Amino acid sequence: MDPRVRYLSPAEAAKKLGVSVKALRLYESRGLVAPLRTRADWRAYGPEQMARLHQILALKRMGLSLVRIAEMLSGKTSTLESVLALQEQVLAGESQRVSHALALVRAARTRLASGDALSIDDLATLTKETTMTTKATPEEMKAIFDPISAKYFTPEETKALSARKFDQAEASAQWEQVIADAKAAMAKGDPASPAALDVARRWKALVEQFSGGDAAIAGKVRAVWNEAMADPAAAPKLPLNPEVFAFMAKAQAKLKELGE
């Protein structure tokens, strides 16, 4: 250990990061971080270990499981810079949501200060837009996508898609996992990596399950998602963003080069 460098005890490191000592022990037991040891065999956290903990906590905040984080951090291309780049993308989306919520709160305060009362609709909007999680509920997803889908799909196409027989709950769970894996692969930066190609195959399979292998239907689905992601009010609630879509497009292009 370098005497010129400041090292933290587990309690100090946990306090600095806003987590528990138990959490640090868990990350260590999973092989995610390896604290140094003093001459007395006490655990110590220096700059390298604190940087590693930032990576773990940032990825955990993005919804990745510890198993996925371990897989991601085991790669040689996984660096603090790559995690910060992914974190920047996520925070940019959250920033849009927070700015919108802040504008609503300020507008409500201005109205109250001028003696105006807030209507039930005003209060409902204020509550919905400023207090709820960014993850959309099924009802919110329906409200986002139904109007857009109606612009791209004919009533006959919508009816035919609704009649397709597959387990919607299972498909949703599979999409959630594929999206999380896509974000993890994107953080590593290489769309041609084995991990990215594996995600691209599963992504393609899920699209084909929904579209029935119809390229025109798949194209309309992409158009619907592109429009939804371009909506500042809807985008922060969506599990996908244009960066993930672009990364997966590159991975799928690589699959085509490989003849898949």
Accessible surface in RSA format (square Angstrom, percent):
REM  Atomic radii and reference values for relative SASA: ProtOr
REM  Chains: A
REM  Algorithm: Lee & Richards
REM  Probe-radius: 1.40
REM  Slices: 20
REM RES _ NUM      All-atoms   Total-Side   Main-Chain    Non-polar    All polar
REM                ABS   REL    ABS   REL    ABS   REL    ABS   REL    ABS   REL
RES MET A   1   112.87  58.5  39.90  26.4  72.97 173.7  43.71  37.2  69.16  91.6
RES ASP A   2    44.41  31.1  36.10  35.9   8.31  19.6  24.01  56.5  20.40  20.3
RES PRO A   3   133.53  97.3  91.84  83.7  41.69 151.5 105.48  87.1  28.06 174.4
RES ARG A   4   212.36  89.2 172.70  88.0  39.66  94.4  82.73 113.1 129.64  78.6
RES VAL A   5    49.67  32.7  37.17  33.7  12.50  30.1  41.59  36.1   8.08  21.9
RES ARG A   6   165.95  69.7 146.11  74.5  19.84  47.2  74.63 102.0  91.32  55.3
RES TYR A   7    52.87  24.7  29.87  17.0  22.99  59.8  19.13  14.4  33.73  41.6
RES LEU A   8    14.50   8.1  13.61   9.7   0.89   2.2  14.50  10.2   0.00   0.0
RES SER A   9    45.45  38.4  40.08  53.5   5.37  12.4  37.62  80.1   7.83  11.0
RES PRO A  10    24.12  17.6  24.12  22.0   0.00   0.0  24.12  19.9   0.00   0.0
RES ALA A  11    63.07  58.0  56.12  86.6   6.95  15.8  57.12  80.4   5.95  15.8
RES GLU A  12    84.04  48.2  79.89  60.4   4.15   9.9  31.86  61.6  52.18  42.6
RES ALA A  13     0.00   0.0   0.00   0.0   0.00   0.0   0.00   0.0   0.00   0.0
RES ALA A  14     4.19   3.9   4.17   6.4   0.03   0.1   4.17   5.9   0.03   0.1
RES LYS A  15   179.34  87.5 156.08  95.8  23.26  55.4 106.86  96.2  72.48  77.2
RES LYS A  16   126.74  61.8  91.44  56.1  35.31  84.1  50.70  45.6  76.04  81.0
RES LEU A  17    51.39  28.6  27.25  19.5  24.14  60.7  31.98  22.5  19.40  52.2
RES GLY A  18    69.05  85.2   0.00   N/A  69.05  85.2  36.74 100.8  32.31  72.4
RES VAL A  19    39.15  25.8  18.48  16.7  20.66  49.8  28.33  24.6  10.82  29.3
RES SER A  20    61.85  52.3  50.20  67.0  11.65  26.8  47.20 100.5  14.65  20.5
RES VAL A  21    55.34  36.4  52.09  47.2   3.26   7.9  52.09  45.3   3.26   8.8
RES LYS A  22   170.34  83.1 162.58  99.8   7.75  18.5 109.89  98.9  60.44  64.4
RES ALA A  23    20.64  19.0  16.48  25.4   4.15   9.4  20.26  28.5   0.37   1.0
RES LEU A  24     0.62   0.3   0.62   0.4   0.00   0.0   0.62   0.4   0.00   0.0
RES ARG A  25   114.55  48.1 110.36  56.3   4.20  10.0  31.18  42.6  83.37  50.5
RES LEU A  26    75.00  41.8  70.52  50.4   4.48  11.3  74.54  52.3   0.46   1.2
RES TYR A  27     6.90   3.2   6.90   3.9   0.00   0.0   0.76   0.6   6.14   7.6
RES GLU A  28    42.77  24.6  33.03  25.0   9.74  23.2  15.51  30.0  27.26  22.3
RES SER A  29    88.79  75.0  46.64  62.2  42.15  97.1  51.73 110.2  37.06  51.9
RES ARG A  30   119.18  50.0  95.65  48.8  23.53  56.0  33.20  45.4  85.98  52.1
RES GLY A  31    61.02  75.2   0.00   N/A  61.02  75.2  33.61  92.2  27.41  61.4
RES LEU A  32     2.35   1.3   1.58   1.1   0.76   1.9   1.89   1.3   0.46   1.2
RES VAL A  33     7.73   5.1   0.97   0.9   6.76  16.3   5.51   4.8   2.22   6.0
RES ALA A  34    78.33  72.0  65.31 100.8  13.01  29.6  67.38  94.9  10.94  29.0
RES PRO A  35    15.62  11.4   2.28   2.1  13.34  48.5   2.28   1.9  13.34  82.9
RES LEU A  36    62.28  34.7  59.23  42.4   3.06   7.7  62.28  43.7   0.00   0.0
RES ARG A  37   105.12  44.1  85.27  43.5  19.85  47.3  39.25  53.6  65.87  39.9
RES THR A  38    46.56  33.1  37.31  37.8   9.25  22.0  39.44  53.0   7.12  10.8
RES ARG A  39   257.12 108.0 212.88 108.5  44.24 105.3  92.98 127.1 164.14  99.5
RES ALA A  40    71.23  65.5  40.16  62.0  31.07  70.7  52.47  73.9  18.76  49.7
RES ASP A  41    93.34  65.4  84.48  84.1   8.86  20.9  29.08  68.4  64.26  64.1
RES TRP A  42   182.23  73.1 181.29  87.7   0.95   2.2 163.54  87.2  18.69  30.3
RES ARG A  43    52.26  21.9  46.28  23.6   5.98  14.2   1.93   2.6  50.33  30.5
RES ALA A  44     4.89   4.5   4.89   7.5   0.00   0.0   4.89   6.9   0.00   0.0
RES TYR A  45     1.32   0.6   0.69   0.4   0.63   1.6   0.00   0.0   1.32   1.6
RES GLY A  46     1.54   1.9   0.00   N/A   1.54   1.9   1.54   4.2   0.00   0.0
RES PRO A  47    87.88  64.0  75.29  68.6  12.59  45.8  82.72  68.3   5.16  32.1
RES GLU A  48   137.72  79.1 127.81  96.7   9.91  23.6  50.07  96.9  87.65  71.6
RES GLN A  49    15.61   8.7  14.39  10.5   1.21   2.9   3.01   6.4  12.59   9.6
RES MET A  50    39.78  20.6  36.86  24.4   2.92   7.0  37.18  31.6   2.60   3.4
RES ALA A  51    31.58  29.0  24.73  38.2   6.85  15.6  30.93  43.6   0.64   1.7
RES ARG A  52    69.37  29.1  68.52  34.9   0.85   2.0  18.98  25.9  50.39  30.5
RES LEU A  53     0.00   0.0   0.00   0.0   0.00   0.0   0.00   0.0   0.00   0.0
RES HIS A  54    62.98  34.4  61.80  43.0   1.18   3.0  39.59  40.8  23.39  27.2
RES GLN A  55    11.26   6.3  11.26   8.2   0.00   0.0   0.00   0.0  11.26   8.5
RES ILE A  56     0.00   0.0   0.00   0.0   0.00   0.0   0.00   0.0   0.00   0.0
RES LEU A  57    38.15  21.2  33.72  24.1   4.43  11.1  33.98  23.9   4.17  11.2
RES ALA A  58     5.61   5.2   0.11   0.2   5.50  12.5   4.43   6.2   1.19   3.1
RES LEU A  59     0.00   0.0   0.00   0.0   0.00   0.0   0.00   0.0   0.00   0.0
RES LYS A  60    98.59  48.1  88.83  54.5   9.76  23.2  36.03  32.4  62.56  66.6
RES ARG A  61   159.50  67.0 142.23  72.5  17.27  41.1  69.84  95.5  89.66  54.3
RES MET A  62    25.57  13.2   4.10   2.7  21.47  51.1   9.38   8.0  16.20  21.5
RES GLY A  63    61.13  75.4   0.00   N/A  61.13  75.4  35.46  97.3  25.68  57.5
RES LEU A  64     7.50   4.2   1.36   1.0   6.14  15.4   1.67   1.2   5.83  15.7
RES SER A  65    59.52  50.3  45.96  61.3  13.56  31.2  52.30 111.4   7.21  10.1
RES LEU A  66    24.19  13.5  19.25  13.8   4.94  12.4  19.31  13.6   4.89  13.1
RES VAL A  67    89.08  58.6  85.46  77.4   3.62   8.7  88.80  77.2   0.28   0.8
RES ARG A  68    67.77  28.5  67.14  34.2   0.63   1.5   5.84   8.0  61.93  37.5
RES ILE A  69     0.00   0.0   0.00   0.0   0.00   0.0   0.00   0.0   0.00   0.0
RES ALA A  70    34.51  31.7  28.20  43.5   6.31  14.3  29.75  41.9   4.76  12.6
RES GLU A  71    86.36  49.6  79.12  59.9   7.24  17.2  45.45  87.9  40.91  33.4
RES MET A  72     2.48   1.3   0.38   0.3   2.10   5.0   2.37   2.0   0.11   0.2
RES LEU A  73     8.60   4.8   0.55   0.4   8.05  20.2   0.55   0.4   8.05  21.7
RES SER A  74    88.05  74.4  52.13  69.6  35.91  82.7  44.80  95.4  43.25  60.6
RES GLY A  75    21.55  26.6   0.00   N/A  21.55  26.6  16.35  44.9   5.20  11.6
RES LYS A  76   206.05 100.5 171.28 105.1  34.76  82.8 123.59 111.2  82.46  87.8
RES THR A  77    81.32  57.8  68.82  69.8  12.50  29.8  68.69  92.3  12.64  19.1
RES SER A  78    14.06  11.9   0.00   0.0  14.06  32.4   0.00   0.0  14.06  19.7
RES THR A  79    64.60  45.9  59.86  60.7   4.74  11.3  58.55  78.6   6.05   9.1
RES LEU A  80    67.06  37.3  62.17  44.5   4.89  12.3  62.17  43.7   4.89  13.2
RES GLU A  81   119.69  68.7 116.43  88.1   3.25   7.7  59.72 115.5  59.97  49.0
RES SER A  82    18.55  15.7  11.89  15.9   6.66  15.3  17.68  37.6   0.87   1.2
RES VAL A  83     0.00   0.0   0.00   0.0   0.00   0.0   0.00   0.0   0.00   0.0
RES LEU A  84    72.36  40.3  68.32  48.9   4.04  10.2  68.63  48.2   3.73  10.0
RES ALA A  85    40.15  36.9  35.61  54.9   4.54  10.3  38.70  54.5   1.45   3.8
RES LEU A  86     5.27   2.9   3.35   2.4   1.92   4.8   4.63   3.3   0.64   1.7
RES GLN A  87    35.37  19.8  35.37  25.8   0.00   0.0   6.50  13.8  28.86  21.9
RES GLU A  88   121.56  69.8 116.30  88.0   5.26  12.5  41.97  81.2  79.59  65.0
RES GLN A  89    61.00  34.1  47.20  34.5  13.80  32.9  20.53  43.7  40.48  30.7
RES VAL A  90    34.48  22.7  27.52  24.9   6.95  16.8  32.62  28.3   1.86   5.0
RES LEU A  91    90.45  50.4  87.47  62.6   2.98   7.5  87.77  61.6   2.68   7.2
RES ALA A  92    53.23  48.9  43.98  67.9   9.25  21.0  51.14  72.0   2.10   5.6
RES GLY A  93    24.99  30.8   0.00   N/A  24.99  30.8  24.26  66.6   0.73   1.6
RES GLU A  94    38.46  22.1  37.19  28.1   1.27   3.0  16.53  32.0  21.93  17.9
RES SER A  95    63.04  53.3  55.66  74.3   7.38  17.0  29.02  61.8  34.01  47.7
RES GLN A  96   100.55  56.2  89.58  65.5  10.97  26.1  33.04  70.3  67.50  51.2
RES ARG A  97    64.31  27.0  61.88  31.5   2.42   5.8  19.39  26.5  44.92  27.2
RES VAL A  98    76.48  50.3  76.07  68.9   0.41   1.0  76.48  66.5   0.00   0.0
RES SER A  99    67.10  56.7  58.03  77.4   9.07  20.9  34.53  73.5  32.57  45.6
RES HIS A 100    78.81  43.1  72.44  50.4   6.37  16.3  53.55  55.2  25.26  29.4
RES ALA A 101    11.91  11.0  11.74  18.1   0.17   0.4  11.91  16.8   0.00   0.0
RES LEU A 102    76.87  42.8  73.71  52.7   3.16   7.9  76.34  53.6   0.54   1.4
RES ALA A 103    57.87  53.2  48.02  74.1   9.86  22.4  53.06  74.7   4.82  12.8
RES LEU A 104    46.07  25.7  43.43  31.1   2.64   6.6  43.67  30.7   2.40   6.5
RES VAL A 105    56.17  37.0  55.90  50.6   0.27   0.7  56.13  48.8   0.04   0.1
RES ARG A 106   147.70  62.0 145.34  74.1   2.36   5.6  51.01  69.7  96.69  58.6
RES ALA A 107    53.51  49.2  45.03  69.5   8.48  19.3  52.46  73.9   1.05   2.8
RES ALA A 108    11.54  10.6   9.24  14.3   2.29   5.2  10.99  15.5   0.55   1.4
RES ARG A 109   170.34  71.5 165.98  84.6   4.37  10.4  44.08  60.2 126.26  76.5
RES THR A 110    93.52  66.5  87.67  88.9   5.86  14.0  66.73  89.6  26.79  40.5
RES ARG A 111    89.89  37.7  88.80  45.3   1.09   2.6  37.92  51.8  51.97  31.5
RES LEU A 112   100.16  55.8  83.53  59.8  16.63  41.8  84.04  59.0  16.12  43.4
RES ALA A 113    93.52  86.0  49.49  76.4  44.04 100.2  62.11  87.5  31.42  83.2
RES SER A 114    80.21  67.8  40.15  53.6  40.05  92.3  49.68 105.8  30.52  42.8
RES GLY A 115    67.78  83.6   0.00   N/A  67.78  83.6  35.34  97.0  32.44  72.6
RES ASP A 116    75.35  52.8  68.24  67.9   7.11  16.8  11.40  26.8  63.95  63.8
RES ALA A 117    84.23  77.4  65.01 100.3  19.22  43.7  69.29  97.6  14.94  39.6
RES LEU A 118    29.44  16.4  11.85   8.5  17.59  44.2  12.01   8.4  17.44  46.9
RES SER A 119    56.60  47.8  44.94  60.0  11.66  26.9  51.45 109.6   5.15   7.2
RES ILE A 120   148.14  84.3 143.28 106.7   4.86  11.7 143.72 103.5   4.43  12.0
RES ASP A 121   108.78  76.2 105.80 105.3   2.98   7.0  29.45  69.3  79.33  79.1
RES ASP A 122    44.25  31.0  37.40  37.2   6.85  16.2   8.45  19.9  35.80  35.7
RES LEU A 123    85.90  47.8  85.28  61.0   0.62   1.6  85.67  60.2   0.22   0.6
RES ALA A 124    57.53  52.9  44.61  68.8  12.92  29.4  54.01  76.1   3.52   9.3
RES THR A 125    65.59  46.6  62.13  63.0   3.46   8.2  38.31  51.5  27.28  41.2
RES LEU A 126    40.30  22.4  39.40  28.2   0.90   2.3  40.06  28.1   0.24   0.7
RES THR A 127    68.46  48.7  66.54  67.5   1.92   4.6  42.88  57.6  25.58  38.7
RES LYS A 128    87.40  42.6  82.69  50.7   4.72  11.2  34.48  31.0  52.92  56.4
RES GLU A 129    37.58  21.6  31.06  23.5   6.52  15.5   3.90   7.5  33.68  27.5
RES THR A 130    37.14  26.4  12.06  12.2  25.07  59.8   6.33   8.5  30.80  46.6
RES THR A 131    98.54  70.1  61.13  62.0  37.41  89.2  63.61  85.4  34.93  52.8
RES MET A 132    97.90  50.7  83.88  55.5  14.02  33.4  75.85  64.5  22.05  29.2
RES THR A 133    98.26  69.9  74.73  75.8  23.53  56.1  66.76  89.7  31.50  47.6
RES THR A 134    37.83  26.9  35.53  36.0   2.30   5.5   9.32  12.5  28.51  43.1
RES LYS A 135   140.50  68.5 133.55  81.9   6.95  16.6 100.63  90.6  39.87  42.5
RES ALA A 136    13.40  12.3   0.55   0.8  12.85  29.2   0.74   1.0  12.67  33.6
RES THR A 137    61.01  43.4  57.50  58.3   3.51   8.4  57.87  77.7   3.15   4.8
RES PRO A 138   108.47  79.1  96.46  87.9  12.02  43.7 102.80  84.9   5.67  35.2
RES GLU A 139   126.66  72.7 118.87  89.9   7.79  18.5  68.94 133.4  57.72  47.1
RES GLU A 140    22.47  12.9  19.69  14.9   2.78   6.6  15.37  29.7   7.09   5.8
RES MET A 141    49.38  25.6  48.74  32.3   0.64   1.5  47.54  40.4   1.84   2.4
RES LYS A 142   132.15  64.5 125.02  76.7   7.13  17.0  92.47  83.2  39.68  42.3
RES ALA A 143    65.80  60.5  44.30  68.4  21.49  48.9  54.75  77.1  11.04  29.3
RES ILE A 144    27.06  15.4  17.61  13.1   9.44  22.8  23.74  17.1   3.32   9.0
RES PHE A 145    27.69  13.9  27.69  17.1   0.00   0.0  27.69  16.8   0.00   0.0
RES ASP A 146    65.58  45.9  59.30  59.0   6.27  14.8  25.81  60.7  39.76  39.7
RES PRO A 147    80.36  58.6  67.46  61.5  12.89  46.9  76.52  63.2   3.84  23.9
RES ILE A 148    18.68  10.6  18.58  13.8   0.10   0.2  18.68  13.5   0.00   0.0
RES SER A 149    31.69  26.8  31.52  42.1   0.17   0.4  18.75  39.9  12.93  18.1
RES ALA A 150    76.70  70.5  48.06  74.2  28.64  65.1  55.11  77.6  21.58  57.2
RES LYS A 151   137.53  67.1  98.09  60.2  39.44  93.9  76.06  68.5  61.47  65.5
RES TYR A 152    74.99  35.0  61.14  34.8  13.85  36.0  42.16  31.7  32.83  40.5
RES PHE A 153    18.26   9.1  10.49   6.5   7.77  20.2  11.78   7.1   6.48  18.5
RES THR A 154    62.20  44.2  58.40  59.2   3.79   9.0  58.87  79.1   3.33   5.0
RES PRO A 155   107.67  78.5  94.99  86.6  12.68  46.1 102.71  84.8   4.96  30.8
RES GLU A 156   124.89  71.7 117.01  88.5   7.89  18.8  69.93 135.3  54.97  44.9
RES GLU A 157    45.01  25.8  41.36  31.3   3.65   8.7  22.98  44.4  22.03  18.0
RES THR A 158    67.78  48.2  66.75  67.7   1.04   2.5  59.21  79.5   8.58  13.0
RES LYS A 159   160.93  78.5 154.36  94.7   6.57  15.6 102.19  92.0  58.73  62.6
RES ALA A 160    54.00  49.7  42.53  65.6  11.47  26.1  49.97  70.4   4.03  10.7
RES LEU A 161    20.78  11.6  14.80  10.6   5.98  15.0  14.95  10.5   5.83  15.7
RES SER A 162    91.60  77.4  54.24  72.4  37.36  86.1  42.31  90.1  49.30  69.1
RES ALA A 163    64.32  59.1  46.92  72.4  17.40  39.6  56.76  79.9   7.56  20.0
RES ARG A 164    85.27  35.8  67.44  34.4  17.82  42.4  26.67  36.4  58.60  35.5
RES LYS A 165   198.46  96.8 163.27 100.2  35.19  83.8 111.76 100.6  86.70  92.4
RES PHE A 166    58.61  29.3  25.15  15.6  33.46  87.1  37.83  22.9  20.77  59.5
RES ASP A 167    92.03  64.5  73.73  73.4  18.31  43.3  33.86  79.7  58.17  58.0
RES GLN A 168   114.14  63.8 110.01  80.4   4.13   9.8  61.00 129.8  53.15  40.3
RES ALA A 169    76.84  70.6  61.53  95.0  15.30  34.8  69.37  97.7   7.47  19.8
RES GLU A 170    88.03  50.5  85.67  64.8   2.36   5.6  30.39  58.8  57.64  47.1
RES ALA A 171     5.45   5.0   4.59   7.1   0.87   2.0   5.15   7.3   0.30   0.8
RES SER A 172    56.24  47.5  47.22  63.0   9.02  20.8  36.19  77.1  20.04  28.1
RES ALA A 173    55.70  51.2  45.50  70.2  10.20  23.2  49.71  70.0   5.99  15.9
RES GLN A 174    70.10  39.2  65.15  47.6   4.95  11.8  24.97  53.2  45.13  34.2
RES TRP A 175    65.13  26.1  65.13  31.5   0.00   0.0  49.52  26.4  15.60  25.3
RES GLU A 176   110.23  63.3 103.58  78.4   6.64  15.8  41.95  81.1  68.28  55.7
RES GLN A 177    71.17  39.8  67.70  49.5   3.47   8.3  28.81  61.3  42.36  32.1
RES VAL A 178     3.55   2.3   3.55   3.2   0.00   0.0   3.55   3.1   0.00   0.0
RES ILE A 179    14.13   8.0  14.13  10.5   0.00   0.0  14.13  10.2   0.00   0.0
RES ALA A 180    21.23  19.5  18.72  28.9   2.50   5.7  21.06  29.7   0.17   0.5
RES ASP A 181     7.96   5.6   5.26   5.2   2.69   6.4   5.84  13.7   2.12   2.1
RES ALA A 182     0.03   0.0   0.00   0.0   0.03   0.1   0.00   0.0   0.03   0.1
RES LYS A 183    37.27  18.2  37.27  22.9   0.00   0.0   5.39   4.8  31.89  34.0
RES ALA A 184    10.78   9.9  10.62  16.4   0.16   0.4  10.78  15.2   0.00   0.0
RES ALA A 185     4.88   4.5   1.17   1.8   3.71   8.4   4.10   5.8   0.78   2.1
RES MET A 186    23.49  12.2  15.37  10.2   8.12  19.3  12.87  10.9  10.62  14.1
RES ALA A 187     5.91   5.4   0.00   0.0   5.91  13.4   3.38   4.8   2.53   6.7
RES LYS A 188    44.42  21.7  35.01  21.5   9.40  22.4  13.72  12.4  30.70  32.7
RES GLY A 189    51.90  64.0   0.00   N/A  51.90  64.0  27.41  75.2  24.49  54.8
RES ASP A 190    63.30  44.3  61.67  61.4   1.63   3.9  20.51  48.3  42.79  42.7
RES PRO A 191    31.27  22.8  31.27  28.5   0.00   0.0  31.27  25.8   0.00   0.0
RES ALA A 192    41.52  38.2  28.48  43.9  13.04  29.7  28.48  40.1  13.04  34.5
RES SER A 193    19.37  16.4  17.16  22.9   2.20   5.1  18.32  39.0   1.05   1.5
RES PRO A 194   113.66  82.8 105.09  95.8   8.57  31.2 110.07  90.9   3.59  22.3
RES ALA A 195    48.36  44.5  37.78  58.3  10.58  24.1  46.34  65.3   2.03   5.4
RES ALA A 196     0.00   0.0   0.00   0.0   0.00   0.0   0.00   0.0   0.00   0.0
RES LEU A 197    15.25   8.5  15.25  10.9   0.00   0.0  15.25  10.7   0.00   0.0
RES ASP A 198    63.34  44.4  63.34  63.0   0.00   0.0  14.98  35.3  48.36  48.2
RES VAL A 199     3.79   2.5   3.79   3.4   0.00   0.0   3.79   3.3   0.00   0.0
RES ALA A 200     0.00   0.0   0.00   0.0   0.00   0.0   0.00   0.0   0.00   0.0
RES ARG A 201    96.40  40.5  89.89  45.8   6.51  15.5  48.71  66.6  47.70  28.9
RES ARG A 202    76.20  32.0  73.65  37.5   2.55   6.1  57.44  78.5  18.76  11.4
RES TRP A 203    15.56   6.2  15.56   7.5   0.00   0.0   3.58   1.9  11.98  19.4
RES LYS A 204    84.31  41.1  83.01  50.9   1.30   3.1  52.00  46.8  32.31  34.4
RES ALA A 205    56.98  52.4  47.72  73.6   9.26  21.1  51.38  72.4   5.60  14.8
RES LEU A 206    12.88   7.2  11.79   8.4   1.09   2.7  11.80   8.3   1.07   2.9
RES VAL A 207    35.34  23.3  33.17  30.0   2.17   5.2  35.33  30.7   0.00   0.0
RES GLU A 208    78.78  45.2  74.58  56.4   4.20  10.0  21.99  42.5  56.79  46.4
RES GLN A 209    77.93  43.6  59.60  43.6  18.33  43.7  29.93  63.7  48.01  36.4
RES PHE A 210    73.15  36.6  72.63  45.0   0.53   1.4  73.00  44.3   0.16   0.4
RES SER A 211     1.60   1.4   1.58   2.1   0.03   0.1   0.11   0.2   1.49   2.1
RES GLY A 212    52.85  65.2   0.00   N/A  52.85  65.2  21.29  58.4  31.56  70.7
RES GLY A 213    54.48  67.2   0.00   N/A  54.48  67.2  23.48  64.4  30.99  69.4
RES ASP A 214    64.60  45.3  56.11  55.9   8.49  20.1  20.37  47.9  44.23  44.1
RES ALA A 215    84.97  78.1  68.73 106.1  16.24  36.9  74.96 105.6  10.01  26.5
RES ALA A 216    67.66  62.2  50.42  77.8  17.24  39.2  62.42  87.9   5.24  13.9
RES ILE A 217    12.14   6.9  12.14   9.0   0.00   0.0  12.14   8.7   0.00   0.0
RES ALA A 218    12.45  11.4  11.78  18.2   0.67   1.5  11.78  16.6   0.67   1.8
RES GLY A 219    22.52  27.8   0.00   N/A  22.52  27.8  16.09  44.1   6.44  14.4
RES LYS A 220    55.33  27.0  53.01  32.5   2.32   5.5  39.38  35.4  15.95  17.0
RES VAL A 221    31.75  20.9  31.12  28.2   0.63   1.5  31.75  27.6   0.00   0.0
RES ARG A 222   128.72  54.0 128.46  65.5   0.26   0.6  47.10  64.4  81.62  49.5
RES ALA A 223    28.33  26.0  22.75  35.1   5.58  12.7  26.56  37.4   1.77   4.7
RES VAL A 224     6.24   4.1   6.24   5.6   0.00   0.0   6.24   5.4   0.00   0.0
RES TRP A 225    45.54  18.3  45.54  22.0   0.00   0.0  24.33  13.0  21.21  34.4
RES ASN A 226    82.11  56.6  75.41  72.9   6.70  16.1  25.35  61.0  56.76  54.9
RES GLU A 227    52.17  30.0  43.87  33.2   8.29  19.7  31.32  60.6  20.84  17.0
RES ALA A 228     0.01   0.0   0.00   0.0   0.01   0.0   0.01   0.0   0.00   0.0
RES MET A 229    16.02   8.3   4.76   3.2  11.26  26.8   4.88   4.1  11.15  14.8
RES ALA A 230    78.85  72.5  46.95  72.4  31.91  72.6  58.69  82.6  20.17  53.4
RES ASP A 231    60.51  42.4  55.31  55.0   5.21  12.3  17.50  41.2  43.01  42.9
RES PRO A 232   102.82  74.9  92.49  84.3  10.33  37.6  96.02  79.3   6.81  42.3
RES ALA A 233    55.67  51.2  43.17  66.6  12.49  28.4  48.36  68.1   7.31  19.4
RES ALA A 234     5.62   5.2   3.56   5.5   2.05   4.7   5.62   7.9   0.00   0.0
RES ALA A 235    26.00  23.9  17.99  27.8   8.01  18.2  18.50  26.1   7.50  19.9
RES PRO A 236    24.51  17.9   4.31   3.9  20.20  73.4  11.44   9.4  13.07  81.2
RES LYS A 237    33.24  16.2  28.52  17.5   4.72  11.2  16.31  14.7  16.93  18.0
RES LEU A 238    16.12   9.0   0.02   0.0  16.09  40.5   0.02   0.0  16.09  43.3
RES PRO A 239    53.15  38.7  42.12  38.4  11.03  40.1  52.18  43.1   0.97   6.1
RES LEU A 240     9.86   5.5   5.75   4.1   4.10  10.3   6.69   4.7   3.17   8.5
RES ASN A 241    36.33  25.1  35.69  34.5   0.65   1.6  20.94  50.4  15.40  14.9
RES PRO A 242    73.53  53.6  69.06  63.0   4.47  16.3  70.13  57.9   3.40  21.2
RES GLU A 243    77.23  44.3  69.77  52.8   7.46  17.8  27.82  53.8  49.41  40.3
RES VAL A 244     0.30   0.2   0.30   0.3   0.00   0.0   0.30   0.3   0.00   0.0
RES PHE A 245    35.80  17.9  32.89  20.4   2.91   7.6  33.05  20.0   2.74   7.9
RES ALA A 246    52.69  48.4  43.59  67.3   9.10  20.7  51.67  72.8   1.02   2.7
RES PHE A 247    15.22   7.6  12.72   7.9   2.50   6.5  14.72   8.9   0.50   1.4
RES MET A 248     2.56   1.3   2.56   1.7   0.00   0.0   2.56   2.2   0.00   0.0
RES ALA A 249    59.57  54.8  47.89  73.9  11.68  26.6  53.42  75.2   6.15  16.3
RES LYS A 250   129.60  63.2 121.02  74.3   8.58  20.4  67.30  60.6  62.30  66.4
RES ALA A 251     0.00   0.0   0.00   0.0   0.00   0.0   0.00   0.0   0.00   0.0
RES GLN A 252    48.61  27.2  47.70  34.9   0.92   2.2  11.83  25.2  36.79  27.9
RES ALA A 253    49.31  45.3  44.89  69.3   4.42  10.0  47.11  66.3   2.20   5.8
RES LYS A 254    68.73  33.5  67.65  41.5   1.08   2.6  24.28  21.9  44.45  47.3
RES LEU A 255     4.44   2.5   4.44   3.2   0.00   0.0   4.44   3.1   0.00   0.0
RES LYS A 256   161.80  78.9 143.73  88.2  18.07  43.0  88.28  79.5  73.53  78.3
RES GLU A 257   131.67  75.6  91.59  69.3  40.08  95.4  45.84  88.7  85.83  70.1
RES LEU A 258    96.29  53.6  65.00  46.5  31.29  78.7  70.60  49.6  25.69  69.1
RES GLY A 259    69.95  86.3   0.00   N/A  69.95  86.3  34.97  96.0  34.98  78.3
RES GLU A 260    86.87  49.9  55.29  41.8  31.57  75.2  53.01 102.5  33.85  27.6
END  Absolute sums over single chains surface
CHAIN  1 A    15665.4      12848.0       2817.5       9655.2       6010.2
END  Absolute sums over all chains
TOTAL         15665.4      12848.0       2817.5       9655.2       6010.2
